[in-house]
Amino acid sequence: MKSIFACLAFVLPLAALGAEKSADTGSVRGVVIDAATQRAVEYATVALKNKTTDTVARSGVTDAKGAFVLDAVPLGDYQLVYGTLGAEEPQTSTVALDAEHRAIDLGRLALAAAAVKMERVEVQAKQAALLNGIDRKVYNVGKEIQSTTGTASDLLQNIPSVHVDIDGNVSLRGADNVMILIDGRTSVLMGKSRAEVLQQLPADSIEKIEVITNPSAKYKPDGTGGIINIALKRKHNAGFSSVLNVNYGNEERFNASFSANYRPGNYNLFASYSARQDDRERTSTENRTTVNSLTSVPTLLQRRATEHARPYSQIARAGADVTLDQQNKAGVTASFNRRTQVKRSLDHISSRDARGTTTGDSDRTRYDPEIEEQFEVAATFDHKFPQEDRELKLEVKTSGGREIEDNHYANIFRLPATPTTFDNTLIKTKTRGTEVIAEYAHPLADEAKLEAGYTFTADRLDADFRGEFFNAATGAFVRDATKSNRFKHATDIHAFYATYARAWGKFGLLAGLRPEFALTTSRLVDTGARIPNDYTRVYPSLHLSYKLAEKHEVQANYSHRVHRPESDELNPFPEYADPFNLRAGNPRLLPEDIHSVEAGYAFKTDELNLTSAVYHRYRYHGFTTVTRDLGNSVLFTTRENLSVSRSTGVELTATAELGKLATLNFSSNTFFNTIDASNLGFGTRKSDLSWLAKLGASVRVNKETLVQLNANYTSSRLTPQGSRLPSYVVNAGVRRDVLQKKAAVVLTVSDLFKTTKERTRLDTPLLKQDVERRRSGRIVYVGFVYYFGKAPKKAKDDALKFDNSI
């Protein structure tokens, strides 16, 4: 605690620092609002005219909140003129700046609607595909050519340094543990089943994706790889508007989504619904050699497995925002997700001895109807103080979910010839959570800002495994005590944070501290064991930026982050889905910590945007997957803590506009990784060089037609016991606007060359394994989008989304 107070004692006094204003100048501020709706007017022009000379002394535009500030205004008498294109330009009464009145606040300035009739004018302003902030990179995916038929997982495939594997799991800069937020907040949808949710969340509902490799102390420290924030489309025009999106694909795939919004005045109602029918066929092959440590005699095992499922998923979201008055706003949002599917699989297994003689030949079939449901309700309240940018935000959120897997297995033995056996595993999992958030922002002098907050999080999990075997004598299934268990896990976290932001001309600073107090307990119900794991930690962060010139900027940042074990990683009871490959958690697994340092450079013009970064990550107690041979061709896989691992890398991103016809995007991430797994008995340190690259080309054939091609490549990667082999995928798509841009027709082809696969190798003295997994490739979708009511401004820039789910 002494370190906490010492750091706070250093940071907080900075809030009182500030340079004095020039003695002969003042400032004028205010907020421009729409006279009819009382809402802020963005991009309104303001000009301060000298009453004596009738010349403009200072001018500017309003921000997203309708606010403006005109600084360094010489003392004197002025009038403010403000307005927008096609609207009247009213002017204020005399504004007198003198020695006693150096800061004038004009308050809320009403702006009437256009008083003159204008001919239709179409103004096209292209939003930047990449925005580089002091602590994040913002990718405006809603404005690029990416897709309409796919999912959030498909969009993430094209984000620099982000990799989505064959199961839909997301990694960032080679780190598998990434915290994914929705609209800047944690969500039950992004929990244990987030890979599935990302593969069903409609991409046309996403406005932008933010990548924060070193988040500030304002955010939860979870996610050693950093944070990916998915910002949903929230800009709503006055009146009623809606969008309908329908897509049909090969293998009887389809998806559809509908979103609607109604904003008549000081309140806003919104709702969305999406449904997705997928078709998933997966195949895998495995070649395994295990060596008896006593006799040195090898045993060979071969497997061929196929699985088919047609998951049907639905996501519904609804809410309301109410502007109570000029200072207060309240809102409520509810989300619901449901997924059902029936998995059918056939696993053929054969084994041979060292002489090549077949010693075993069998099949294992699986029939598994599954259901998963999740809900979340959040209430928010925002209070804005009279001082600009001073505000208080409160949020209370509750969530819950359930998941049921009803596995039915049959074991058919040909060699040795024995009767068929049957076994079942019923898995019921329930979750519930509560989150309370309070955030306060206070602007200080000289472009400084202090933010502070408190978060309380409570999560509960109850996992019930019931195993059964078929008793041939009685003709009934009997509970199998060795395969049945119940596991409960509870986590309470109290977190505080304070950040201080300041700008000194070209130099920017963002510093913060986040003390956290975590109370966690795992309970093994069947054995009565309780395993507590409480800890207190402080997570600092620091971000620096310096603008060398108008087009050049350098940045440096640091953060300390943590990865807390999930329930599956803590539950020590194995799941017997595959009797030859058992998996279980580790209740003694410690949270992993990472210290991350990064330095970057950005260059930007109207046609070219270049960013580069050099980073180093030091991770200790890192999670890794370890597989051991239990004998009789049975492998046991669990999670362990590594001693340390280090990763040093270089990231490059480039976006080039080739006139008005084409856009090229390139990104690469090259990193040198060192793993020390000596504490697990796997020798000394191992190192290798890995990289991934992405290339995208968007071509506008004419005003109505867009064509896109994306290619992703990932090199081999090091693991403590082996490696993952390279992989690549290519996607293509075409979009054509019709009906005067009120609608669009889309064609996409995912995995054009049917190359999506995952291949892993284990290479130890006693165990060698080669596993290759594939999915159904070359997924084709034809889609149709139609806009009702007030169409969005840039409908033609909606993206083409590819189905690379697995």
C-alpha positions in Angstrom: 0.0 0.0 0.0 2.9 2.3 0.6 3.8 2.1 -3.1 0.3 3.0 -4.0 0.2 6.2 -1.9 3.7 7.1 -3.0 2.7 6.9 -6.7 -0.5 8.8 -6.1 1.5 11.4 -4.2 3.6 11.9 -7.3 0.7 11.8 -9.9 -2.0 13.9 -8.2 0.0 17.0 -7.6 0.6 17.2 -11.3 -3.1 18.2 -11.6 -2.3 21.5 -9.9 0.5 22.5 -12.3 -0.1 24.8 -15.3 1.4 27.7 -17.1 -0.2 31.1 -16.7 -2.1 32.6 -19.7 -0.7 35.5 -21.5 -1.6 38.8 -19.8 -3.1 40.4 -22.9 -5.3 37.6 -24.3 -8.5 35.7 -23.3 -10.7 32.9 -24.4 -14.3 32.4 -25.6 -16.2 29.1 -25.3 -19.7 27.8 -25.8 -22.0 25.0 -27.2 -24.0 25.2 -30.4 -27.4 23.3 -30.2 -30.2 22.6 -32.6 -33.1 25.0 -31.7 -35.7 22.3 -32.5 -34.2 19.2 -30.8 -32.0 20.8 -28.2 -29.2 18.5 -29.3 -25.6 19.3 -30.0 -24.6 20.4 -33.5 -21.3 18.9 -34.7 -19.0 20.7 -37.2 -20.8 24.1 -36.9 -18.5 26.9 -37.8 -17.8 29.7 -35.3 -16.0 33.0 -36.0 -15.1 35.8 -33.6 -15.3 39.2 -35.4 -13.6 42.3 -34.1 -16.4 45.0 -33.8 -14.0 47.8 -34.7 -12.2 46.4 -37.7 -14.9 43.8 -38.7 -12.1 41.2 -39.2 -12.1 37.6 -38.0 -9.8 37.3 -35.0 -10.3 33.6 -34.3 -12.4 30.8 -35.9 -13.1 27.1 -35.5 -15.7 24.3 -35.6 -17.6 22.5 -32.9 -16.8 19.0 -31.8 -19.1 16.0 -31.4 -20.6 17.6 -28.3 -21.3 20.9 -30.1 -18.6 22.6 -28.0 -15.9 25.1 -29.1 -13.1 27.0 -27.5 -11.3 30.0 -29.1 -8.1 30.6 -27.2 -5.4 33.4 -27.3 -7.9 36.1 -28.3 -6.6 39.6 -27.9 -8.5 41.8 -25.5 -11.3 43.8 -27.1 -14.9 43.9 -28.2 -16.2 41.1 -30.5 -19.3 39.4 -31.9 -19.6 35.7 -32.5 -21.1 34.4 -35.7 -22.0 30.7 -36.0 -23.9 28.4 -38.3 -23.8 25.4 -40.7 -24.1 25.0 -44.5 -27.6 26.0 -45.6 -28.6 27.5 -42.2 -28.9 31.0 -40.9 -25.8 32.4 -39.3 -26.9 34.3 -36.1 -24.6 36.5 -34.2 -24.3 37.2 -30.5 -24.4 40.5 -28.7 -21.1 42.2 -27.9 -18.5 40.0 -26.2 -16.1 42.2 -24.2 -12.8 40.7 -23.2 -10.9 42.8 -20.7 -8.5 42.4 -17.7 -11.4 41.4 -15.4 -13.1 39.1 -17.9 -10.6 37.0 -19.7 -12.7 33.8 -20.0 -16.1 34.2 -21.5 -18.6 31.3 -21.6 -21.5 32.0 -24.0 -23.4 28.9 -22.8 -25.8 27.2 -25.2 -26.3 28.9 -28.6 -29.4 27.9 -30.5 -29.2 27.3 -34.2 -32.3 27.3 -36.4 -32.9 25.0 -39.4 -32.1 26.1 -42.9 -34.3 29.0 -44.0 -33.6 28.8 -47.7 -34.3 26.1 -50.2 -31.2 24.4 -51.7 -30.7 22.1 -54.6 -29.4 18.7 -53.7 -25.7 18.6 -53.0 -23.7 15.4 -52.5 -20.6 15.9 -50.5 -18.2 12.9 -50.2 -15.7 13.0 -47.4 -13.8 9.8 -46.8 -13.1 8.9 -43.2 -9.6 7.7 -42.4 -9.3 3.9 -42.3 -6.8 4.2 -39.5 -6.6 6.7 -36.7 -3.5 6.6 -34.4 -4.3 7.8 -30.8 -1.9 8.2 -27.8 -3.0 4.8 -26.4 -4.7 3.0 -29.3 -5.2 2.4 -33.1 -8.7 2.8 -34.4 -9.8 0.9 -37.6 -12.9 2.3 -39.1 -14.1 -1.0 -40.5 -17.6 0.3 -41.2 -16.2 2.6 -43.8 -13.9 0.2 -45.6 -14.7 -2.4 -48.3 -14.8 -5.6 -46.2 -18.2 -7.3 -46.3 -21.8 -7.6 -45.5 -22.2 -11.3 -45.3 -19.9 -12.2 -42.4 -19.2 -11.8 -38.7 -17.1 -10.0 -36.2 -14.6 -12.8 -36.5 -14.2 -12.2 -40.2 -13.5 -8.5 -39.6 -10.8 -9.3 -37.0 -9.0 -11.5 -39.6 -8.1 -8.3 -41.5 -7.0 -6.1 -38.5 -3.2 -5.8 -38.3 -1.4 -8.0 -35.8 -4.6 -9.9 -35.0 -4.8 -13.6 -35.7 -8.0 -15.7 -35.6 -7.3 -19.5 -35.5 -9.2 -22.4 -36.8 -11.5 -22.5 -33.7 -12.2 -18.7 -33.8 -9.8 -17.9 -30.9 -8.2 -14.4 -31.2 -4.6 -13.6 -30.5 -2.8 -10.2 -30.7 0.9 -9.9 -31.6 1.2 -13.7 -30.9 -0.4 -13.5 -27.4 -3.4 -15.7 -27.0 -4.9 -13.9 -24.0 -6.7 -10.8 -25.3 -9.5 -9.0 -23.5 -12.4 -8.2 -26.0 -14.7 -5.3 -25.1 -18.0 -4.2 -26.6 -18.5 -0.4 -26.6 -15.6 -0.1 -24.2 -17.2 -2.4 -21.6 -16.8 -6.0 -20.6 -19.7 -8.2 -21.7 -21.0 -11.7 -20.9 -20.9 -12.3 -24.7 -17.1 -12.0 -24.6 -16.7 -14.6 -21.9 -15.7 -18.3 -22.2 -17.8 -18.7 -25.4 -16.5 -15.6 -27.1 -15.1 -17.5 -30.1 -18.6 -18.7 -30.9 -20.2 -15.3 -30.3 -17.6 -13.5 -32.5 -18.5 -16.0 -35.3 -22.2 -15.1 -35.1 -22.1 -11.3 -34.3 -23.1 -9.5 -37.5 -20.2 -7.5 -38.9 -22.5 -4.9 -40.3 -23.4 -3.9 -36.8 -19.8 -2.8 -36.1 -18.6 0.8 -36.6 -15.0 0.4 -35.7 -12.4 -1.8 -34.0 -9.9 -0.4 -31.5 -6.6 -2.2 -30.8 -5.0 -1.2 -27.5 -1.7 -3.0 -27.0 -0.8 -1.2 -23.8 -4.1 0.0 -22.2 -4.2 2.8 -19.6 -5.0 2.2 -16.0 -8.6 3.2 -16.7 -9.2 -0.3 -18.2 -9.2 -3.6 -16.5 -5.7 -5.1 -16.6 -7.0 -8.5 -17.9 -5.6 -9.7 -21.2 -1.8 -9.9 -21.3 -2.0 -9.4 -25.1 -3.9 -6.1 -24.7 -7.5 -5.0 -25.5 -9.6 -5.2 -28.7 -12.7 -3.0 -28.4 -15.6 -3.6 -30.8 -17.6 -0.4 -31.1 -21.1 -1.0 -32.4 -22.9 1.5 -34.7 -24.5 4.0 -32.4 -25.0 7.2 -34.5 -28.7 7.6 -35.1 -30.4 10.1 -37.2 -33.5 11.9 -36.0 -36.7 10.1 -36.9 -37.0 6.4 -37.9 -34.3 4.4 -39.7 -33.6 0.7 -40.1 -31.5 -1.8 -42.1 -32.3 -5.3 -43.4 -29.5 -7.6 -44.3 -30.2 -11.1 -45.8 -27.5 -13.5 -47.1 -27.6 -17.1 -48.4 -24.6 -19.4 -48.8 -23.6 -22.8 -50.1 -24.4 -25.9 -47.9 -27.7 -24.2 -47.0 -26.0 -21.6 -44.9 -27.9 -18.3 -44.3 -27.9 -15.3 -42.0 -30.1 -12.3 -41.6 -30.1 -9.2 -39.5 -32.5 -6.3 -38.8 -31.8 -3.2 -36.9 -34.1 -0.2 -36.2 -33.9 3.1 -34.4 -36.4 5.8 -33.5 -35.4 9.2 -32.2 -38.2 11.7 -32.2 -36.5 14.2 -29.8 -35.0 13.9 -26.3 -35.2 10.1 -26.2 -33.9 7.3 -28.5 -35.2 3.7 -28.9 -33.1 1.1 -30.7 -33.3 -2.7 -31.3 -31.6 -5.3 -33.4 -32.0 -9.0 -34.1 -29.8 -11.4 -36.1 -30.1 -15.1 -36.9 -27.4 -17.3 -38.4 -27.6 -20.9 -39.7 -24.1 -22.3 -40.3 -22.7 -25.6 -41.6 -19.5 -26.9 -40.1 -17.7 -29.9 -41.2 -14.4 -30.6 -39.5 -11.8 -33.2 -40.2 -8.6 -34.1 -38.3 -5.7 -36.6 -38.6 -3.2 -37.5 -35.9 0.0 -39.5 -36.0 1.5 -40.2 -32.6 4.5 -42.1 -31.4 5.0 -42.8 -27.7 8.2 -44.4 -26.2 8.1 -46.5 -23.1 10.6 -44.8 -20.7 11.6 -48.2 -19.2 11.8 -50.4 -22.3 12.4 -47.7 -25.0 9.8 -49.6 -27.1 7.7 -47.2 -29.3 3.9 -47.5 -29.9 2.2 -45.9 -32.9 -1.3 -44.5 -33.0 -3.2 -43.1 -35.9 -6.5 -41.3 -35.8 -9.0 -39.9 -38.4 -11.9 -37.9 -37.2 -14.8 -36.2 -38.8 -17.4 -34.0 -37.2 -20.5 -32.2 -38.6 -22.8 -29.7 -37.0 -25.3 -27.0 -38.1 -25.3 -24.4 -35.3 -28.2 -22.0 -35.3 -27.6 -18.8 -33.4 -29.6 -15.7 -32.5 -28.6 -12.4 -31.0 -31.1 -9.8 -29.8 -30.4 -6.3 -28.4 -32.7 -3.5 -27.4 -32.5 -0.3 -25.4 -33.4 3.3 -24.8 -31.5 6.5 -24.0 -33.3 9.4 -22.4 -32.0 13.0 -22.1 -33.5 14.1 -18.9 -32.2 17.7 -19.1 -29.1 19.6 -20.2 -26.9 17.9 -17.6 -28.4 14.4 -17.1 -28.9 11.4 -19.4 -30.0 7.8 -18.5 -30.2 4.6 -20.5 -30.8 0.9 -20.3 -29.7 -1.9 -22.7 -30.6 -5.6 -22.8 -28.8 -8.3 -24.8 -29.7 -11.9 -25.3 -27.8 -14.7 -27.2 -28.9 -18.2 -27.9 -27.1 -21.0 -29.8 -28.3 -24.5 -30.5 -26.6 -27.3 -32.5 -26.3 -31.1 -32.8 -22.8 -32.4 -33.2 -22.2 -35.8 -34.8 -18.7 -37.2 -35.0 -16.9 -40.4 -36.0 -13.4 -41.0 -34.6 -11.4 -44.0 -36.1 -8.5 -45.1 -34.0 -5.8 -47.7 -34.8 -2.6 -48.6 -33.1 0.5 -50.6 -34.0 3.5 -51.9 -32.2 7.2 -51.4 -33.0 7.1 -54.2 -35.6 4.1 -52.6 -37.4 1.6 -55.2 -36.3 -1.9 -53.7 -35.7 -2.8 -54.1 -32.0 -6.0 -52.1 -31.9 -8.8 -50.9 -34.3 -11.9 -49.2 -33.1 -14.4 -46.4 -33.7 -15.9 -43.9 -31.3 -19.1 -42.1 -32.3 -20.7 -39.1 -30.7 -24.1 -37.6 -30.7 -24.3 -34.3 -28.8 -27.3 -31.8 -28.8 -26.1 -28.5 -27.3 -27.8 -25.4 -26.1 -26.2 -22.1 -24.8 -28.0 -19.0 -23.6 -26.6 -15.7 -22.2 -28.3 -12.5 -21.2 -27.1 -9.1 -19.9 -29.0 -6.0 -18.7 -27.1 -2.7 -18.1 -28.4 0.6 -16.7 -26.4 3.8 -17.1 -26.6 7.4 -15.8 -24.5 10.3 -17.0 -24.2 13.7 -15.3 -22.5 16.6 -17.0 -21.4 19.5 -14.8 -21.5 23.1 -16.1 -17.7 23.0 -16.5 -16.8 21.6 -20.0 -15.8 17.9 -20.0 -16.5 17.5 -16.3 -18.8 14.5 -15.9 -19.8 11.6 -13.7 -20.8 8.2 -15.2 -22.5 5.3 -13.3 -23.3 1.9 -14.6 -24.9 -1.2 -13.0 -24.9 -4.5 -15.0 -26.2 -8.0 -14.3 -25.7 -11.0 -16.5 -26.2 -14.8 -16.5 -26.1 -17.8 -18.7 -26.4 -21.5 -19.0 -24.9 -24.2 -21.2 -25.9 -27.8 -21.7 -23.9 -30.5 -23.5 -25.6 -33.9 -23.7 -23.0 -36.3 -25.0 -23.8 -39.9 -26.1 -20.9 -42.1 -27.0 -20.6 -45.6 -28.6 -17.3 -47.5 -28.7 -17.1 -50.1 -31.5 -14.1 -52.5 -31.2 -12.9 -54.6 -34.2 -9.5 -55.5 -32.7 -9.5 -56.9 -30.2 -13.0 -58.0 -30.9 -15.1 -57.1 -27.9 -18.7 -56.1 -27.4 -19.7 -52.4 -28.1 -19.8 -50.2 -25.1 -21.8 -47.0 -24.4 -21.2 -44.0 -22.1 -22.8 -40.6 -21.6 -21.6 -37.3 -20.2 -24.1 -34.6 -19.3 -22.5 -31.2 -18.7 -24.5 -28.4 -17.2 -22.9 -25.0 -16.6 -24.4 -21.9 -15.0 -22.9 -18.5 -14.7 -24.0 -15.2 -13.2 -22.3 -11.9 -12.7 -22.6 -8.4 -11.4 -20.6 -5.3 -12.2 -20.8 -1.8 -10.7 -18.8 1.1 -12.3 -18.4 4.7 -11.2 -16.2 7.1 -13.3 -15.4 10.7 -12.8 -13.6 13.1 -15.2 -12.4 16.5 -14.2 -10.7 18.9 -16.6 -7.8 21.0 -15.3 -6.0 24.1 -16.5 -3.8 24.0 -19.6 -5.4 21.1 -21.5 -5.0 18.7 -18.5 -7.5 16.2 -17.3 -7.9 14.0 -14.3 -10.0 10.8 -14.3 -10.8 8.5 -11.4 -13.0 5.5 -10.9 -14.1 2.4 -9.0 -15.2 -1.0 -10.3 -16.7 -3.9 -8.4 -17.0 -7.2 -10.2 -18.5 -10.4 -8.9 -18.6 -13.6 -11.0 -20.0 -17.0 -10.1 -19.7 -20.4 -11.9 -21.3 -23.8 -11.2 -20.2 -26.6 -13.5 -21.9 -30.0 -13.0 -20.5 -33.1 -14.9 -22.5 -36.3 -14.8 -20.9 -39.4 -16.3 -22.7 -42.7 -17.0 -21.8 -46.1 -18.4 -24.1 -48.7 -19.8 -24.5 -51.8 -17.6 -25.2 -54.7 -20.1 -26.4 -57.0 -17.2 -29.2 -54.6 -16.1 -29.8 -52.9 -19.5 -29.6 -49.5 -17.9 -27.1 -46.6 -17.6 -25.4 -46.2 -14.3 -23.8 -43.1 -12.8 -20.0 -43.3 -13.1 -18.5 -41.8 -10.0 -15.0 -41.6 -11.5 -16.3 -39.3 -14.3 -18.8 -37.2 -12.3 -18.0 -34.1 -10.4 -19.2 -30.6 -9.5 -17.0 -27.5 -9.6 -17.8 -24.1 -8.3 -15.8 -20.9 -8.7 -16.3 -17.4 -7.2 -14.4 -14.2 -7.9 -14.8 -10.7 -6.3 -12.6 -7.9 -7.5 -12.4 -4.3 -6.1 -10.5 -2.0 -8.4 -9.7 1.7 -8.2 -7.9 3.8 -10.8 -6.6 7.3 -11.4 -5.2 8.7 -14.7 -3.7 12.1 -15.5 -3.6 13.5 -19.0 -1.7 16.6 -20.1 -0.6 18.3 -23.3 2.4 20.7 -23.5 2.3 21.9 -27.0 3.6 19.0 -29.1 4.1 16.8 -26.1 1.4 14.6 -24.6 1.3 12.6 -21.4 -1.2 10.0 -20.0 -0.2 8.3 -16.7 -2.2 6.1 -14.4 -2.4 3.6 -11.5 -4.8 0.8 -10.8 -4.8 -0.9 -7.4 -6.9 -4.1 -7.4 -8.0 -6.5 -4.6 -9.0 -9.9 -5.9 -10.8 -12.5 -3.8 -11.1 -15.9 -5.5 -12.1 -19.4 -4.3 -12.4 -22.7 -6.2 -14.6 -25.4 -4.6 -14.5 -29.1 -5.5 -17.9 -30.1 -4.3 -17.5 -33.9 -4.4 -14.3 -33.9 -2.3 -15.2 -30.9 -0.1 -11.9 -29.1 -1.0 -11.7 -25.3 -1.0 -8.8 -23.6 -2.8 -8.6 -19.8 -2.1 -6.3 -17.6 -4.2 -6.5 -14.0 -3.0 -4.1 -11.3 -4.1 -3.5 -7.6 -4.2 -1.6 -5.9 -7.1 -1.0 -2.5 -8.5 -1.0 -2.0 -12.3 0.7 1.2 -13.5 0.6 2.6 -17.1 2.4 5.4 -18.9 1.8 6.8 -22.4 3.9 9.5 -24.0 3.6 11.2 -27.5 5.5 13.9 -29.3 4.4 15.5 -32.6 7.6 16.1 -34.5 5.8 17.9 -37.3 2.3 18.1 -38.9 2.8 14.7 -40.5 5.1 13.0 -38.0 4.6 11.7 -34.5 6.5 9.4 -32.1 5.0 7.5 -29.1 6.2 5.4 -26.2 4.1 3.5 -23.6 4.3 1.0 -20.8 1.7 -1.1 -19.0 1.5 -4.0 -16.5 -1.3 -6.5 -17.1 -2.6 -9.8 -15.8 -4.3 -13.0 -17.1 -6.5 -14.6 -14.5 -7.3 -18.4 -15.0 -10.8 -19.2 -16.3 -12.9 -21.9 -14.7 -12.0 -24.5 -17.3 -8.3 -23.9 -16.6 -8.9 -24.4 -12.8 -11.2 -27.4 -12.7 -9.0 -30.5 -12.1 -11.6 -33.1 -13.2 -11.0 -34.4 -16.7 -13.6 -34.5 -19.4 -13.8 -37.9 -21.0 -14.9 -36.8 -24.5 -11.9 -38.6 -25.9 -10.6 -41.5 -23.8 -7.2 -41.2 -25.6 -6.9 -37.4 -25.1 -7.9 -36.3 -21.6 -8.0 -32.6 -20.7 -8.3 -31.0 -17.3 -7.6 -27.8 -15.5 -5.1 -27.0 -12.7 -6.6 -25.5 -9.5 -3.1 -24.3 -8.5 -2.6 -22.3 -11.6 -1.3 -18.8 -10.8 -2.3 -15.6 -12.6 0.2 -14.7 -15.3 1.7 -11.2 -15.4 3.2 -9.3 -18.2 5.2 -6.1 -18.4 5.0 -4.5 -21.9 7.0 -1.6 -23.3 6.5 -0.1 -26.8 7.8 2.7 -28.9 6.1 3.8 -32.2 6.3 6.2 -35.1 3.5 7.5 -37.3 3.5 9.3 -40.6 0.3 10.5 -42.2 -0.7 12.4 -45.4 -4.0 12.5 -47.3 -2.9 9.6 -49.5 -0.6 7.6 -47.2 -0.7 6.4 -43.6 2.3 4.6 -42.1 2.7 3.4 -38.5 5.5 1.4 -37.0 6.2 0.1 -33.5 8.9 -1.8 -31.6 7.8 -3.7 -28.5 9.1 -5.9 -25.8 7.1 -8.2 -23.5 8.3 -9.8 -20.4 5.9 -12.5 -19.1 6.2 -14.6 -15.9 3.9 -17.3 -14.6 2.7 -17.5 -18.2 0.1 -20.1 -19.1 1.0 -22.9 -21.4 -0.5 -26.1 -22.5 1.4 -29.3 -21.5 0.7 -32.8 -22.7 2.0 -35.9 -21.0 1.8 -39.7 -21.7 -0.2 -41.6 -19.1 0.5 -45.0 -20.8 -1.8 -47.2 -22.8 -1.8 -44.6 -25.6 -3.6 -42.1 -23.3 -2.4 -38.5 -23.3 -3.2 -36.0 -20.5 -3.3 -32.3 -21.3 -3.5 -29.5 -18.7 -2.3 -25.9 -18.1 0.9 -25.0 -16.3 2.8 -21.9 -15.4 6.0 -21.2 -17.3 9.0 -19.8 -15.6 9.4 -16.8 -18.0 9.0 -15.9 -21.6 10.1 -12.9 -23.6 8.9 -11.5 -26.9 10.5 -8.7 -28.9 8.9 -7.6 -32.1 8.4 -5.0 -34.9 5.0 -4.1 -36.2 4.4 -2.2 -39.5 1.1 -0.9 -41.0 0.6 1.0 -44.2 -2.5 2.3 -46.0 -2.2 3.9 -49.4 -4.9 5.7 -51.5 -4.3 5.2 -55.2 -6.4 8.1 -56.4 -10.2 7.5 -56.1 -10.1 4.0 -57.5 -8.1 1.8 -55.2 -6.9 1.4 -51.7 -4.0 -0.9 -50.5 -3.5 -2.1 -47.0 -0.5 -3.9 -45.7 0.5 -4.9 -42.2 3.1 -7.2 -40.7 4.2 -8.3 -37.3 7.6 -10.0 -36.8 8.7 -11.1 -33.3 11.5 -13.1 -31.7 10.1 -15.3 -28.9 12.0 -17.0 -26.1 10.4 -19.6 -23.9 11.9 -20.9 -20.6 10.0 -24.2 -19.8 12.8 -25.7 -17.7 10.6 -25.6 -14.6 8.2 -28.0 -16.4 11.0 -30.4 -17.3 11.3 -29.5 -21.0 15.0 -28.6 -21.2 16.5 -25.1 -21.5 15.3 -22.0 -23.2 13.9 -22.2 -26.8 13.8 -19.3 -29.2 12.5 -18.7 -32.7 11.5 -15.9 -35.1 7.8 -15.8 -36.2 5.8 -13.4 -38.3 2.4 -12.7 -39.9 1.5 -10.5 -42.8 -1.8 -9.2 -44.3 -2.5 -7.6 -47.6 -5.7 -6.1 -48.8 -6.7 -4.5 -52.0 -10.0 -2.6 -52.6 -10.9 -1.4 -56.1 -13.8 0.8 -57.1 -14.7 -0.4 -60.6 -17.3 2.4 -60.9 -19.5 4.5 -58.5 -21.7 1.5 -57.8 -19.3 -1.4 -57.7 -16.5 -2.4 -55.3 -14.1 -5.3 -55.4 -12.0 -6.6 -52.6 -9.2 -9.2 -52.1 -7.6 -10.0 -48.7 -4.7 -12.4 -48.0 -3.4 -13.4 -44.6 -0.3 -15.5 -43.8 1.0 -16.7 -40.4 4.4 -18.4 -40.1 5.3 -21.2 -37.7 5.2 -20.5 -34.0 7.1 -21.9 -31.0 5.4 -23.9 -28.2 7.1 -25.4 -25.1 6.9 -28.9 -26.6 7.0 -28.2 -30.3 5.5 -25.8 -32.8 2.5 -24.7 -34.9 3.1 -24.8 -38.6 2.4 -22.0 -41.1 -1.1 -21.2 -42.5 -2.6 -18.8 -45.0 -6.1 -17.8 -46.3 -7.4 -15.7 -49.2 -10.8 -14.1 -49.4 -12.6 -12.2 -52.2 -15.8 -10.2 -52.6 -17.8 -7.9 -54.8 -20.5 -5.4 -53.8 -22.8 -3.4 -56.1 -25.1 -0.6 -54.9 -28.6 -0.6 -56.5 -31.9 1.4 -56.2 -30.0 4.7 -55.9 -27.9 3.4 -53.0 -31.0 2.3 -51.0 -29.9 -1.3 -51.4 -26.8 -3.4 -52.3 -26.1 -6.9 -53.6 -23.0 -8.7 -52.3 -21.0 -11.8 -53.3 -18.2 -13.1 -51.1 -16.0 -16.2 -51.3 -14.2 -17.1 -48.1 -11.1 -19.3 -48.1 -10.8 -19.1 -51.9 -8.2 -21.8 -52.2 -9.4 -24.1 -49.4 -6.2 -23.6 -47.4 -7.6 -23.0 -43.9 -6.1 -25.5 -41.5 -4.2 -25.9 -38.3 -1.2 -28.2 -37.9 0.7 -28.7 -34.6 3.6 -30.8 -33.7 4.9 -32.2 -30.3 8.5 -33.2 -30.3 9.9 -34.6 -27.0 12.1 -37.6 -26.3 9.2 -39.8 -25.3 6.3 -38.3 -27.3 6.1 -37.2 -30.9 2.7 -36.1 -32.4 1.6 -34.5 -35.6 -2.0 -33.2 -35.7 -3.7 -31.6 -38.7 -7.2 -30.1 -38.5 -9.2 -28.7 -41.4 -12.6 -27.1 -42.0 -15.0 -26.9 -44.9 -13.5 -24.4 -47.3 -14.6 -22.0 -50.1 -17.7 -20.7 -48.4 -19.8 -18.7 -50.8 -22.4 -16.1 -49.8 -24.8 -14.0 -51.8 -26.3 -11.1 -49.9 -28.9 -8.3 -50.1 -29.0 -5.2 -48.0 -31.8 -2.7 -47.9 -32.1 0.6 -45.9 -35.5 1.8 -44.7 -36.3 5.3 -43.5 -33.3 7.7 -43.4 -30.4 5.9 -45.1 -27.0 6.2 -43.6 -24.7 8.7 -45.1 -22.1 6.4 -46.5 -24.1 3.3 -47.3 -21.8 2.4 -50.2 -18.8 2.1 -47.8 -20.3 -0.7 -45.8 -17.9 -3.6 -45.7 -17.7 -7.0 -47.3 -17.3 -9.6 -44.6 -15.9 -13.1 -45.1 -16.9 -16.3 -43.4 -13.6 -17.7 -42.0 -15.3 -19.2 -39.0 -14.6 -22.8 -38.0 
